[in-house]
């Protein structure tokens, strides 16, 4: 009976109707990139020009900021160490801050144009993907020092860890995904993603060993993380930039710059069904997923051509 109830609840969540719940206004008219949710503290970290705005994830109020992050791209959180790490593309450095107080602790030089950044709790490494130097920098969060650099042979975009000591990275300009060992500082595998091109977004189901790649040719590809084989592809929206996977519901999300989020269900490791194409706002291509509330957050502003219209930057919140 418990198993049946669990399956029924899972089915209800898996087919839930995602819709707009709130819009959080954020002061300032600068550009943006990634945003990150800290579910435990209920904080939302939003990249924003030369700073990171820190918001109450439930109320939408700005509760703090981390300044001095020129060309900010991403925010990685290492909660066990009470430290956060911000990639700054214009200064080729990572800013380290204390999570509780938001105080800046240090600045660490990395490669050229650091962009996507993640924390792998298995290897205890911060992985910084440097777009212009074609490499990834490994940082030890315990002491904040660079542990080493891995040459990738292409421009890295997002990364995903498998929970067993390996990390996978998309190479946007090569149309490949590579596997690295953050401790041994080795590149261990390189796989072509054809017919998926210009891969940006990446997420993973660590249980089924499936990688979910979002390509800019309006295609998502599912990759076997053990063999590198592409097991299926599905169409998605234009200018994909972020992906998220939730193991409890087996839902997969891709956020796209054309103002859509494609939601799929993992029916089995090699079969996927369309749940919904969510309409958001034009330009809302970066996304963060909150496993505690099952909500997704997207940054966006209204533009007049390339110019951001004053007072329009905000975070969209979708859930059910």
N, C-alpha and C positions, 0 to 999 in steps of 0.2 A: 504493500500500500504506500509506504514512504517513497519507494522508487517511482511509482506511478504519479504521485503528487508532485515529486520533484521534476519529472518530465513534463507534466502539465504546466507547472510554473515556468520552466525553461522555455516552453513553447510560447507562452504568453509574452514573456520578455522578448524572445527572438522575433516576434512579429509585431512588437510595439510600434505605435505610430509616432515617430519622431516629429516634433513641431517646435516652433519658436516659443521659448519660455520667457526670455528677457533680452534687453539690450543694455549693456553697461557702457555709459559714456566715459571716455578717458580724455583728460585735458591734453592739449598739444596737437600740433599739426605735422609732426615728423613721420617718416616712413616706419615700417615695421617688418618683422619676419616671424620667427617662431614664438610660441607661447607654451608654458609648462604649468601643469597643475600639481600642487603638493596636497594630495588627498588628506593626509593626516592632520595638517595644520589648517586646512581649508583656505589655502592661499593660491592665487593665480599670478604667475609671473609673466608679464607681457613685454616683449621687446618693443622699443619705441624710440627710434632716432639715436640719441646719445645716452639713453638711460633705460632702465628696466622699471616699469611701473608694477607695483605689488598691490594686488586687489584681494578683497574678501570674495572668495569664489562663490559664496551663497548670496551675499547682499549686493555685490557689485560696486562697493565703495573702494576708492584708492586709499590704501592704508600706509603706504610708504613708497620709497623709490631708491634705486641704486644708480647713482649718477656716474658720469665719466666712463661710459662704455661706447666709445665712438664706433659707428658701424656695427652695432650689436646685431647678432644673428640668433643665437640660441642660448638656452639656459638648461644646465644639467644639475640635478640635485642629488647629493650624497648624504642622505639623512643620518646614516649611522655615524658620520663624521661631523655633523652639524655644519656642513659646508656646501655652498653652491658655486657653480662655475659658469662664467659667461664668455662666449666667444665674441671677440671684437675685430671685425673684418678690416677696419681702417688702420688699426694700430698693430696688427699681427700679434695679439696677445690674448690671454685668458685672464679675466678678472675673477679672483676668488673672494667670496664673501661669507660671512657667518649667517646661517639661515635664521636663527632666532632674532638677532638684532639688525640684520641687513648691513652690518658694518663691513667695509672692504678690508680684507686681510692682506692681500698681496696681488701682484700682477706678474704673470709668467709669460715669457716670450715663447711663441710656437712657430708654426710655418706661415706661409703667405696666404692671406685672406682666409682665416679660420671661419668656418660656417657652421654646419651641423655639429652638435656635441651631445654625447650621451654618457651616462654612468652605468657601468656593468657591475652589478653587485656580486657576481660570482668571482670575477678576477680582481675586484676592487680597483678598477681602473676607470679614469675619465678618458674617453676617446674623442679627440678633436680632429675633425676632418678639414684639411687645409686645401681649398679649392684651387689656388694658384701655384702651389708647390707640389701638387700631386702626391701628397702623403698624409699620414695620420700621426698625430702626437699623442703619446700615452702619458697621463699625469697620475701620480700616486696621490689620492685625496688625503691620505694620512699626514703627509708632510708638504703637500702642495708643489712637489718638485717633478720635473719632467723625467719619466722613467725610460723614454726612448722614442724613436720615430720609425715608422714603417713606410717605405716607398711603395706606392701603389701602381704606378704606371698609368695614371689617369686621374681625372678630376673627381674627387669623392663628393657624394651628396650625403643622404642620410644613412644611418647605421642601425642594426638590430642585433641584440645579443641572444644566444641560444640557451643560456642558463647552465652550460656545461664547459664554459671556458673559451668559446669561440665567438667571434663577432663578424657579421656580414655587412658589407658596404657597397652601395651602388656607385658605379663610375659613370657619371652622366655623359661624358664626351665619348666614351668607348662602348656604351651599350652593354655593360657587363656588371656582374656582381662578383665581388671577391670575398674570400674568407681569410681572416687573420687570427693570429694567436697574440693577444695583448701582453702576455707574460713573456713568451719566448721571442716576441718582437719579430714574427715571421709572417709573410704572406703565404698561405697554404694552398689556396685554390683560386681559379679564375674561370668564370663561366659566362658564355655569351647568353644574352637575353632575347635574341631574335625569335619572333618578330616584334617584340616590345622594344621601343626605341627611346632614347634620352631619358633614362630612369632617374627619378627624383625620390618619390615617396617609397618608404620601406617599413614593413611591420612583419611580425612573425608569430606563428602558433608553435610554441616550443614543444608542445605535446605531440603534435603530428609531424613536426620537423618540416613545416611548410613556410616559405618566405613569400610575402605578398608585395609585389613590385608595381609601382605606378609609373607608367611611361607617358611622356609628353605627346606621343602619337595617339592619344586617347585610348590607351589599352592598359589593362592590369594583367600581370602574369603571375601565376603561382609556380613557385620553384621548389623542387625537392632539395632540401638543404644538405642531404647526404650525397646525392649523385650529381646535382646541378641540372637535372633534367626539368624542362618546363612541362608541367602536367596539364595545364589548361590556360586559356586567356579569356578575358571578358572586356567588353567596351566600357569606357568611363568617360567623364567629361574632359574638357580642354584645360590645359595648364595645371595639371595635378601637381600638388606640392607636399601633401602630407597624407599619412595613412595611420590607422589605429586598428588593433584587433583586441576583442574582449573574449577571454576564454570561457567565462561563465555563460555567455549567451551565444558564443560562436559567431558573433557579428563582426563584420569587416567594413571599415569606413575609408573612403578616399575623398579628400576635399580638393575642389578644383577652382581655378581662377575664373571660370565662366559663371560662377555663382551657383554651383551645385555640390552636393555631397552624395556620392554613390554608396549605397549600403547593400552589402551582400551577406548571405548566410552560408557558413561552411557546412554543407550537408554531409560531406565525408572529406577525407584529405584531398581527393582529386575532383570533387564535384561541388559546385557553388551555385546558389540561386539568387536572383535579384529580389531584395526586400523592398527597396524604395530608392528613387532618385529625389533627394531632398533639394528644394529650391531655397537658396540662401540670398547672398548679395554679390553682385559682380566684384571680383577681386578678393573674395574671402577664401583664400587658398591655403592658409596656414591654420592648423587645428591642434587642439589638445583634448585628450580624453580623460574623464574622471571616473575611475572604476567604482568609486563609492556611490555615486549618484547616477551612473550610466549616462552622464551628460557630455556633450561636446561643446567646445568653445572655439570660436573663430574670430580673428582680428580682421577689421576692414574699415575703410573710410571712403567717402564719396570723392570722385576725382573729376576735374575739368581737364580732359586730356591727361597730361602727366602730373598736373598740379593737384595736390590734395586740397579740397575745399575746407576752409577754416572751421573748426568746431565740429567736424563730422566723424572723427576717429572714435570707434566703439568696438566692443566685444559682443558677438552674438552668442546666445546660449540656447542650445537645442536639447530636448529631452522628451520624456513622456510621463 
